[in-house]
Amino acid sequence: MTTFTVENAAALESVVPAVREVAPEMVGLRHQIHAHPELAYEEHVTSELVATRLAEWGYEVHRGLAGTGVVGTLKRGSGTRRLGLRADMDALPIQEATGLPYASQVPGKMHACGHDGHTSILLAAARVIAQERSFDGTLHLIFQPAEEGLGGGRRMVEEGLFDRFPCDAIFALHNMPGFPAGKFGFKEGSFMASSDSVTITVTGRGGHGSAPHLSADPVVAAAHIVVALQTIVSRNVDPREMAVVSVGAIHGGDAPNVIADSVQMRLTVRAYRPEIRAMLRERITQLAQAQAATLGVKAEVDYHWRYPALVNDEESTRFARQVARDWLGDDGLLPPLAPLTGSEDFSFMLERCPGSYLIVGNGEGEHHRTGGCMVHNPGYDFNDAILPIAASYWVQLVRRFLSAQA
C-alpha cells in the first residue's frame, strides 16, 4: 500500500478492521485526487467524487455551500447529539517535483499540503461509519473548499453552515511533517496564529537617477519603512507574546538610472491574541505613513483582515485527546504541542462552534519518501501509511461522541 514507515506501530495494529479492509481503495482514491488537483473554488471534480461516494454509502448529501462545498449527513436513532467533522479539498498553485507515478497531471497545480489525504481520510471513515448501527445522533461530514488563502471556511459559515447543520462540537485534523508518522497531537487554547495581509504603496515623484534632488524617492522611503517595521514586534509586543511582521515582497522601478514613481510592499502579519492583532494594524499604519511623510512621499496602507487565530475549545480538546489515549495509549500521543505560527481557516468554524483542531504526524526526515518533506513544497507528498490510522481515529471519535450513553 505504501513504502512509508510509521513510527507508531501500535497504531497500525489498532486500525479498525473495517478501515483496514477499505484502506487500499481509499489510498487509490487519494492518488486519483492527487493526480487531478483543483485550486480554491475550482474543486468541481473532487466535490463530485465526494458527493457521489457519500450518497452511495447512504448519507444525505448537500452541495453548494461556498460553491463547491459538500456536507454529508447521517442520522441514527433518536439521539440529539450532533457532531461535525471537517476536511479540506483544495490544492496549491505549485509545480510538483516528486516524480511519483500518481504525480499531478495538471501543470502548475499540486496537492502540496495533503488535502487529498485529509479528504480521503474522512471518506474512509465515512464508509466505515455508514456500516455501523451503534451510534445515536447526527453526524455531519463537512468537505470544505478554498482553505488555502481564500477563506472557504468563512464562506461556508457565512452561507449558513451551522444554521443548516448545527453541531454541538466540530473537529478537524491536519497531517504534520516533522512529527512521527501516525502519532496524534493536541493543544488546548490558542493553537495557530491569525494571518493578515498588508499592501503598502509608497508614492513619490519619479525622475532621473542622476538628479535625485529633483525627485521624491519612494525606494528610499520604502527601505526606511522596512527597517522601521522590524521595531514593532521588538518594541511594542510583550516578549512573552508572539507576533510576526514579515515583508515578503517589494516591487518598484525597472532601470538603474530611473527613480520610480511608486513602490509596493506586501506583508504578512500574525499573532495569537486579538488585542495584539489590532495593535499591529495600528502601528503598521502609523509607522508607514509617518516614515513616508518624513521623506516627502505618501504611504497608502491597505490592510486585509484574513484568518483569525485558531483557538481550540478546552473541553473538546481534552475529549479528543482522551479518545486517542484510550485507543492507542500514551505512546500514540505526541508530547505537548507549542502553538504554531501558521494559520488555518477552520478558525472561522471554531468561532461559531466548540471544537478542536488536531494534528497527526506525517513522518520525519526531509524527503517525500519518509513523509517528512514540509508542506507547500514541490517535493511534498502525503504519507499513505497514516490514512488508515487517521480514519480509524475519526471512527473512534464518532463512536465515543455519539454513543448511546453519551
Secondary structure as UniProt FT lines:
FT   HELIX           9..13
FT   HELIX           17..35
FT   TURN            40..41
FT   HELIX           44..56
FT   TURN            57..58
FT   STRAND          60..63
FT   TURN            65..68
FT   STRAND          70..76
FT   TURN            77..78
FT   STRAND          82..88
FT   TURN            101..102
FT   TURN            107..108
FT   HELIX           115..130
FT   STRAND          137..144
FT   HELIX           152..158
FT   TURN            159..160
FT   HELIX           161..164
FT   STRAND          169..177
FT   TURN            181..182
FT   STRAND          184..185
FT   STRAND          189..192
FT   STRAND          195..203
FT   STRAND          207..208
FT   TURN            209..210
FT   HELIX           212..214
FT   HELIX           218..236
FT   TURN            239..240
FT   STRAND          243..251
FT   TURN            256..257
FT   STRAND          258..259
FT   STRAND          262..271
FT   HELIX           274..294
FT   TURN            295..296
FT   STRAND          298..307
FT   STRAND          310..312
FT   HELIX           314..328
FT   HELIX           330..332
FT   HELIX           346..352
FT   STRAND          355..363
FT   TURN            368..371
FT   TURN            378..379
FT   HELIX           384..386
FT   HELIX           387..401
FT   TURN            404..405
//
